[in-house]
Amino acid sequence: MSHFEHIGTALIHGGISNDAHTGAVNVPIYQTSTYQQDGLGKMRGYEYSRTGNPTREALEALIAELEEGYAGFAFASGMAAITAVLSLLHAGDRVLISSNVYGGTFRLLAQVFDHFSITYRIADTTDAAKFEADITEDVKAVIIESPANPLMTVTDIRKIADISHKHNLLVIVDNTFMTPYLQKPLTLGADIVVHSATKYLGGHSDVVAGLAVVNSEELAKKIAFIQNSTGGVLPPFDSFLLIRGIKTLGVRMDRHIENAQKAAEFLQKHPAVKNVYYPGLPSDAGYEINQKQAKNGGVMISFELHENYDIETFFESLKLVMLAESLGGVESLVCHPSTMTHASIPADIRAKVGITDGLIRLSTGIEDIRDILADLSQAITESEVK
Ligand SMILES: *Cc1c(COP(=O)(O)O)cnc(C)c1O
C-alpha cells in the first residue's frame, strides 16, 4: 500500500525519498562497493553493495510503493530482472508466454533457459478457454504483457491471473508499456511485476535498468536471494537517474498520452494507413478490457501503410522522429518490429501472430504534437510509390 492517496504525489515522495543523515532532499549516490563494520558481525545495515546499497534501496522501496507490492528489486536491465524472476523455476518447468511477448524475453526462454530444461509455450492470453487448455502438468508460470507490442494486444489480467492461480501458476506481468501510473498488475491478481525501466520509468533514453516487484514476503526472500546470488544489480548512479526519472513520470505520461491519442486519430484518418493498433481508440479490439484495468490506452501505437507506400523510404524521410530501437523516452521514435525489436522471433511465428513486414511502431514523444504529425505526414507523402 502507498503512503499517498494519489500516485502523482507518490512518484515524488514515495519510498525513501530523502537523506535521513543530512536532510538532502534527494537520496545521495552512495558510490561505494563496501561498508566499514564496527566489529565482527557488527554491520550498520550494509555489508557489500551487490547485497545492498542505500541508493538502490531507495529506488526499490519507491517502485514497491508505486506498484503496491511487498518489495521491489532493481537490476542492471529489464532482461536481468526477467532472468532473476525466471530463476525461480526448476528444470522440467514450463512457462506460458503471450504471443506478442517482448522479443528478448522470447529469446531468453528459447535460447538460454532451454539449456536448463525450462521450456515455454506460446499461449493465447486473450482467450481464457484456449489459455486454460494450454496449462499442462509441467506449466508453472505465465508471462503476460498488456498491451503486448507490436500489435498492442490487450489481455484481461485479472481473468488470466484467476485461471492461472486455480492451477498454481506464478503470474508474472511485464508492465513496461503502462507503468504503475496507468496500470497496477499486482492489484489485478499478478504475483510479480517486471519492468524495463529503460523505457518510461527512466524516460530520457539515458539509462538501461530493470525492476521487479513481488506481492509476498516469501517471493521477496527468494528474489533477494537470487538477486544477490546472480548479481545483475543496478549501480548506484543508475539508481539515482531512475529515481530522478520517476519523479516526472506523471507529467511526462500525461503529455505522452495526449500526443499518442492525437497521433492515433491522425493515422486512423489518413488515407495511406491501412491499420492502426492502439488500445486508446474505441475501435480497437482491446479497448474495453484495457479501459477496465488501466487508466487509458498508453502511448505505443503501431500502424501499417497500404502496399503502394515504401516502408524504407518512409523511415529515411523522417526528419524529427528518429528510427531507433527502444521506446518511452521524451523523444519520438519509430521502429520496424519485423527487422528490429522482434527479429529474434522466427519468421513463421512472426507471420502467425501478425507481425508483418509493413508494420511500423511509433513511440510518441512529448515534443509539440504539431511537429510530430507534420513529420509523419511528410514522410508518408514522400514514401508513396507513384
Ligand atoms: C525493452 C523491454 C524489455 C527488456 O528490457 P531491457 O531494459 O532492454 O533489458 C523487456 N520487456 C519489454 C516490454 C521491453 O519493452
The ligand as a Gaussian input file, in Angstrom:
#p B3LYP/6-31G(d) Opt

LIG

0 1
 C       12.803000      -3.221000     -23.533000
 C       11.914000      -4.242000     -22.953000
 C       12.413000      -5.299000     -22.180000
 C       13.894000      -5.501000     -21.956000
 O       14.436000      -4.512000     -21.136000
 P       15.960000      -4.014000     -21.236000
 O       15.990000      -2.900000     -20.251000
 O       16.194000      -3.591000     -22.644000
 O       16.817000      -5.163000     -20.850000
 C       11.519000      -6.180000     -21.630000
 N       10.188000      -6.053000     -21.837000
 C        9.675000      -5.064000     -22.585000
 C        8.199000      -4.989000     -22.786000
 C       10.511000      -4.134000     -23.176000
 O        9.989000      -3.166000     -23.935000

